[in-house]
């Protein structure tokens, strides 16, 4: 018989509500179980199915688990169960590990309020680079309206903001996203914090 487990996680609902207040679709927090330290990514961008991603902080191993509608933690199939035990280095046979206790422990580590900082932004980009830049610090803009006027004069094809750039800005800097989402503007990023543009100083949190 194939392993099958589904469990509602109240903490995820509370965490997601906090994410929604920021208008972000990717959230992250720290997690520790059985001396395995992970960054947890809660990715809600795909409306057909959300995901929980566990990423080991030292080794970089990844465990991806689906979250079904209703904030249900889901382990479906023997392979998925083996992957969970392998990721967390869980030994022993039947009766020595209770997944319900793991869920209880996990639920307790989910923060009730989601806040963004540089550490979390780096975790998000480690999970999904999103756009071409590895940088997390906004250093300027590309105004495609102005650029396209020049391209038109030169007989070149016009360009527009890459949707990935907008997605990155939405999940790293919600305030900058709100200020620019209706404009044909790309945010330029750098890995050098000293290069942050003054125009963004009031929109970094």
Buried (B, 14 or more C-beta within 10 A) or exposed (E): EEBEBEBEBEBBEBBBEBBEEBEBBBBBBBBEBEEBEBBBBBBBEEEEEBBBBBBBBEEEEBBBBBBEEEBBBBBBEEEBBEBBBEBBEBEEEEEEBEBEEBBEEBBEBBEEEBEBEEEBBBBBBBBBEBBEBEBBBBBBBBEBEEBBEEBEEEEEEEEEBBEBBBBBBBBBBBBBBEBBEEEBBBBBBBEEEEBBBEEBEEBBE
